[in-house]
Amino acid sequence: MAATPADFDALIARLDRIAEALEGVGPTPAVDWDHASAFRWRGGRCQPVLHPHRIALSDLLGIDAHKQQIEQNTAQFVAGRPANNVLLTGARGTGKSSLVKAVLHRFSDDGLRLIEVDREELGQLPDIVERIADSPRRFIVYCDDLAFDDAEPGYRALKAVLDGSIAAPGDNLLVYATSNRRHLMPEYQSDNEPVMRGGEIHPREAVEEKVSLSDRFGLWISFYPFDQDEYLAIVAHWLHHLGCRGDLEWRREALQWSLSRGARNGRVAAQFARDYCGRHG
C-alpha cells in the first residue's frame, strides 16, 4: 500500500523528535572562561553573560562592615588561601545581591568567575563541580534569593556540595547565596512544640534538619533596614551618580517615596533617584 502524505508528515515529526533528543547527546563543548566573567548554568551548560551588571563596592553605602567581610573572604579565596562559603541574609533591598556582583567586579581581573545557578538547577551541582575541577580559575557558584520548601531535591544537592559528599569539591569553588530567610527553610511555631504536627515525636531532630543547610555556610552576613539618615545618604549618592543635582525638595520627595514603598533601603533609594532625575532632567 502506497504511503500517504499523512504518513510522511508523521515520519518527519518523528525524525524531528529524534534530532532534538540527539542534541543533548555527545561531548559537552568546553567553556571558554576568558570569554566572560559571569556565567549562567542552564540545561546542563554554562552560558556566558556578555553584559553583566557591574557595580563598584564604593557604590554600596551603609554596609561597610558587610563589604569588609566579604571582600576579605573573597581576597583570601582568589589568593589560594582558605576561605568560607557565604550566606547573606536579611532585609530585602539592602544590598545582598549587589554585594556579590560588586565582589565579582572587584576580583574578575584576578581570575574570579561567577556561575549563577537557579534553585531548580541545584540538583546539577555535582556536574558543575566536575566541569570546573581542572580549571586554574577560581569560581563562585551564586544562588540568589535562595529558599527551599520541604524535601526539595536541590536542598540535599547543595548540602552535599557544601559539606557532606564523599567527593570533596575542589579548592577552586565557593558558594555564595542570598536569602531573606536565615535558615533557608520555612519555620513554624510548631517547631517549638513538644510534639510537632503530623505526629513527629522528635521535634528537635526535625529542627536540626532545617538548620543543617545554613549551618554549612562558614560565613553568615546579616543585613538590616536602614535608618532615615542612611537612606537619604544613599539617595544623595545616586542622584550625584546620575548627574542630577536636585533641589531642596528632593529630601521630602525621597521620604514620601519610601513611605509609599513601605521600606527604606538601597533599592528604594536608587529607584527614587532614577525617577527624580528622569523627571527633573
Secondary structure, DSSP 8 states (H G I E B T S, - for coil): ----HHHHHHHHHHHHHHHHHHHTSS------TTS-SEEEEETTEEEE-SS-----GGG--S-HHHHHHHHHHHHHHHTTS----EEEEESTTSSHHHHHHHHHHHHGGGTEEEEE--GGGGGGHHHHHHHHTT-SSEEEEEE-S----TT-HHHHHHHHHHTT-SS---TTEEEEEEESSSSSS---GGGGSSS-TTS-S-HHHHHHHHHTTGGG-SEEEEE----HHHHHHHHHHHHHHTT----TTHHHHHHHHHHHHT--SHHHHHHHHHHHHHHH-
